Amino acid sequence: MPSDRTTVTEVGTALGMLGLEDLDEAVHSRTPVMRSLSPETWDRLASLRAGGAFDTEFHAAWENGRAFLAAADGLRGRLPRIVEWKGTGRAPGDEVAPVDLRVDHVYLVSCKYLSDILFNVSPSHVFDYLLLTGQSRSARGARDLLPGGGDWYAQAEPGANGTGLHGGRDGVSAPGTPPSLLRALPARATDLVAEQRDALGDWLRPGWPAGAKAVYEQLSRAVARASVRRWEAAMSVAGGTGETMLWRLLRMGSAPYFVLGSSAARSLRLRIATSWDWRQRFRLLSIAMAPQPAGQPRVGWDALVRDRVTDETTEISGHIEVRWSHGRFGGPPEAKGYLDTPHHLVPGYFALQ
């Protein structure tokens, strides 16, 4: 089940496209135009609307939907016949755009909370496979998930995967945890068993013990450098001019889609160009990646782009953080990509007209 906030944001945006005058009328309409909404979802939506806790989110989403209905880039005032909500369903194939709604089988819409997060995938999917969508999910993530040596920290920088364990295992104890479980930690994180990972994660939640933080920061820098080397090696083999890498980083593909996002203070309404559109309008001058100092392994990237129409040059920047997916020493490593350049300044992210 999606979170209540997600339900309100995504379905509320869809309801705003229906041309109804009143939000409450739309919530209680149970219109057949809205596909893939169960009776239970309609009930939950009505309950959330009556409760008032998500009043700001409801109205922001509603206004985004109304804006899309009126926009020349969008529906141009034409009422939709079918609006489909993806909900928590995973796309059966590979998907470039983070789509939440599909309107009349044509318009693809992503509903976000003005998040700077571009993607959350396995590290090898970024640094080895260049975010290529054609690889199977199991194949591209297997190298990060295999136990006993499949940890990205160990792969990226072999020999550095003590991950700070030896800096804090002596004299370790945690409330409610048998001291022996933590005192007998192995030297390498890849050798931790599930119970040790859980206990260590709980114990480290307030912060690192003396000596361990510096060791982990050293590891993070080493893994960031190694990740850059892996990325550059993959780019030299399959990266071409770097143009396709930039498109994948920015979630651009062969089909246009729209981002209708909101926060308590403002809304974000964008049309995301296709790679075809982008190449007609812009030219990539350079793209580079480099390790960045941070508490986690962090790799930054910068691209220099020229507008073919105005001849203006724009720099786009972002970064990727490698971290455990469920807290320190928890689940498999993940690579979370962030956009550092404001959305409205990114070439190919056009304000909804």
Secondary structure, DSSP 8 states (H G I E B T S, - for coil): ---HHHHHHHHHHHHHTT--S-HHHHHHH--TTEET--HHHHHHHHHHHHH-TTHHHHHHHHHHHHHHHH-TTTTTT---S-EEE-TT---SS--SS---EEETTTEEEE--SS--EEEEE-HHHHHTTTT-TTS-HHHHHHHHH-TTT--HHHHHSTT-TTTTHHHH-TT--BTTB-HHHHHT--SSGGG--HHHHHHHHHHHTT---TTHHHHHHHHHHHHHHHHHHHHHHHHHHH-TTSHHHHHHHTT--SS-EEEEEE-SS-EEEEEE--HHHHHHHEEEEEEEEEEE-SSS-EEEEEEEEEETTT--EEEEEEEEEEEETTSTT-SSEEEEEEE-S-GGGSTTEEE--
